[in-house]
Amino acid sequence: MIVEFSTFILFLSVFVSSANAKATLSISPKTLSRSGDSILIKWSNLDSPSDLDWLGIYSPPDSPHDHFIGYKFLNVSPTWQSGSGAISLPLTNLRSNYTFRIFRWTQSEINPKHKDHDQNPLPGTKHLLAESEQVGFGSAGVGRPEQIHLAFEDKVNRMQVTFVAGDGEERFVRYGEGEDALANSAAARGIRYEREHMCNAPANSTVGWRDPGWIFHTVMKNLNGGVRYYYQVGSDSKGWSEIHSFIARDIYSEETIAFMFGDMGCATPYNTFIRTQDESISTVKWILRDIEALGDKPALVSHIGDISYARGYSWVWDEFFAQIEPIASRVPYHVCIGNHEYDFPTQPWKPDWGTYGNDGGGECGVPYSLKFNMPGNSSEPTGTKAPPTRNLYYSYDMGSVHFLYISTETNFLKGGSQYEFVKRDLESVNREKTPFVVVQGHRPMYTTSNEVRDAMIRQKMVEHLEPLFVENNVTLALWGHVHRYERFCPISNNTCGKQWRGSPVHLVIGMGGQDWQPIWQPRPNHPGLPIFPQPEQSMYRTGEFGYTRLVANKEKLTVSFVGNHDGEVHDSVEMFASGEVISGRKEETIKTVPVSATLVGKPESDVLWYVKGAGLLVIGVLLGFIIGFFTRGKKGSSSSDNRWIPVKNEET
């Protein structure tokens, strides 16, 4: 009897102890080395688990419950229904520690008015179940430089480098022609911006603001063209970055290689207040593949507006730069300003015919202006406490191409400072050295998407900017903002021309990652029906994500659209120095040829991206016939004085 009673007492104590057990939350490891390192988050003893239980991610650790940087529902763990589970999460260095909290959220507490950018209800924080210890990057991690990115400078034999660290102590770049010969050094200038510089919510609110750290900028000088340079940034006292490398721009080279897109954004490993862009992962992956295939050929990246889509949530900028560093630390990463970097209610230039709102989330161009350093010195006052907006319009040469960047968010009308810069720049291009001119801006001059809100902006661009493009024989105009790929015929005043001289080819390349897509223009007499005829001016359009490759020498410039679903070319157009345009030579691009065969190991005079040889041409013709039959592509014959071949195609 005594034994049975003792057994009963033991069982009762175990039962009571189990019933009263608190949920636990543990993390491993406690210290991370660099952005992208993962942490394992484990929980147990969660009583009556619900599919609305969620994990909040906090940095700094003392953030209020509703000031998380992100969250994940516990039901992503396959064992969540047992009350125990685990989530592995890569973390980006925000220069402050992280902590994690588990909350219970019930159906009755869902607030339909408290939603994120994606129209999902934000989880409630009324019932805290468990909180973890802190995890961080340690003193070395906070001081170590990250978010490294390059840019051209006004002088050809220089390269700019920008990076972020947790404090303002002096940093340097050291560089040279060998990994073990970093004999050159330059001091970096540190700057930062404050919450008071933000001009609207959420950027200046306690929810959106996080300390951005110190932004360092310096220049590597006296570089030998076409030579690979190795470099690292940091200091002896605070630590150095790993060694990166790039190929210096060569003033004597005629070859140009660029990877170009708009509206990419970034992906985050958690849900947050705004929608992030998962497709950006594929865009970065394929471009990195192409850069690695180049070997010792120089290249550049051009991201034409709507850069990170942080929209006032400052840590998203950190996520963006961590994502692009594998690219941007190898090749110059050039940008122009978009509505989601800049637009704010009190911006200085806001004509009543424009659609300039609060798309910047209160950032008013500040992170964009300080985190990037483009050539030139263009700037406009913000009219607030914020520093002037920079990196608005500028130009540079690379190989056989003159690149010009413009701002569609600030005054571009005739008589303004930007207009005068564009006019002077285009009139001064040396066409013997750079026979091709490529203009880039964010909002498009031409699109067949149903973007009716920007109709007046497009009209003003045609009225004020297009005459400059036509008179100065701009070869190619690239635009973002519309999250699709679309290629137009050589066009001016909405009319197809015979060649690019006097009628630039326009491409919309806003398909880098943002997945909000407008419909195409419906028929004017039946606007409510989902029928979207493809206008004659639109030669190819698709809703697929991806990027464009630009390859040029003095004879020809080729632009190819690479789709993210397979990393292959789906459209291309060739522009010759003579003015001739050949459209849609997609059928001659054989998918089985590796990208390295088209990028490296060929003389500059070779036709890049295309396969030569009679046998492959026969295959190409057959494939082209089959593809053309099923996609109803149309190819017209060229006239004797013009080889402009319009091949229309649309992928849906």
C-alpha positions, 0 to 999 in steps of 0.5 A: 500500500505504501509503495502504491501511494508513493507511485501515485504521488510521483505520478501526480507530481509529474502531471502537475509539473507538466501541466504547469510547465512554461513554454521555452525558447532557445537559440543556437549559436549565440554569436554569428560571424557575418550576414547570412549566417543562420540561427536555429530557434527551438521551442518546447512545452507549448500548450494547446498549439494553434496555427496562429501561434507565431515567432516575432523577430526583434532588433534591437532586443528592447523593441516593443512587441508590435515593433518587430522586424518580421515574423514567422508562424510556428506551423512552418515547423513540421512538428508544431502540433506537438508543442515543440519545433524548430526554425532555421533562420538566416540573419542580416547584421543590423549592428544590434542584437536580435531576440525572439518571442513567441505569441499566441494569437486567436481568431477573435483578436484578428483586426481586419483594419491592422494589415500589412502591405499585402493586405494580410492582418498583422499578428497580435501581441497580447499573449506572450508565451516565451522569449529567447536570449539575445543573439548578435554578431559580436564586437567584431561583427558590428565593426566589420564592414558589410554591404560592399558595392562598387561604382564607376567614378568620373575618371576612367582609371578609378573605382568607387567603393561604399560599405557600412559599419557599426561605428564611425571610426576610421576605415580604409580600402587597401588594393592591388593587383594580387591577393597578397599584394594590397600595397595601395591604400585610401582612407574612407569617409564616414557619414550617416543619417538620422531619424529626423532626416526622414520626412514622413511615416513609417520612415520617421516612426518608431516602427520603421526606423532602425539605426542605419549605421555608418556609411563609408565611401572611398575611391581606388585610384590610378588603376590600369585598364582591363586589369583585375584588382583585389581589395578589402575594406576595414581597419586593423582595429575593427577588422577587415572584410574578406578580399574581393576583386573587380576588373578595372574599366579599360579606356581602350576597349571597345567591348561593353557588357552590362546587366540591366533591370529595374524594380528588383527589391529583395527577399526576406526570410520572414514576413514583415510590414511590406511585401518583399520580392522573392523573384529577386533571388533568381535575378541575382542568381542568374546575373551572378552566373553570367558575371562568373562566366565572364572571366576577366572581362569587365561588366556593370549592373544597372538597376533603374529605380525602385531599388530595395522597396524598403518604403520606410522600413529601414532594415529592408535596405540592409537585407537588400545590400546583403543580397546584392553584395556577391554581385556589387562587390565584383562589378559596378552597381549603378542606379537611378532614382525611382518613386519608391526611393523618393516620392513624398507629399511635400517634395519640391517639384510636384506638378498637378498633372503628376502622380507623385505621392508617398511611395517612398514611405517617408524616406524622401530620397535620403537612404538612396542618396547616401548609400549610393555614390554615382558619378557626377554631382547632381542634387536637388534640395528636399525642402525639409531637414533632409540632406539634398537628394543626390544621384539624380542624373549622370553619365559615363562611357564604357567601351562603345556605349555612352550611358546616360541616367535621368530622374523621372521623379524630379523636374525633367521639363525644358528649362530645368537643370536636368533638361539642360544637363541632358541636352549638353550631355547628348550633344557632346557625345563622341560618336567615333568613340561611343557610337551607341547611346543608352538612356535610362530612367525609371518611369517609362516614356512608352508602355502598353500596360494599363498604367493610366495614372502616369499618362500625363507624365508620359505625355510630358516626357514625349513633349520635352525629352523625346525631341532631345533623344531624336535629335541626338540619335539616342540608340536605346531607351530603358525604363522600369516602373512597369513590372514587365518586359516589353520591347518596342520598335524604333519609335518616335511620336508613337510611330515606328521608324525605319532605324534607330537613328531618329527613332530610339528603340524603347524597352521596359525592363521593370521585371527584376523582381517586384511581382505586382503587375498591371494588366495590359491596355484593354480595347478602348471601346470595351475597357471592361473585358479582359481582351488585350490586343498587342499594339503594332508598336509593341514587338514583344511583351511578357509577364515573366521576371528576369533581366537584360544583357547588353553586349556591344562593340563598335559595330553592333549593340545587342540586348537580350531578355533572360527569363528567371524561370530557366536563365535562358534568352527569350527575346533579343534585338540587334542595333547596328552602328549604321542605324539598322535594327534587327528584331527578335532573332530569338530563333537563332539562340540555341538553348543548349549552348552554355552561357560561358560560350557566349560570354568569354573566349571570343574576339570582340568582333564576334557575334556574342550570344549567337551560335554560328555554323551552318548546321546550327543555323539550319536547326535554328531556322526549324526551331524558329518556324515551329516556335513562330507557328505556335506563338503566332509570331509575325516576321515582315520582310525588310526593304532594300534600304532598311533591314528592320525586321519586326517580329512580334511576340507575346508571352503570357 
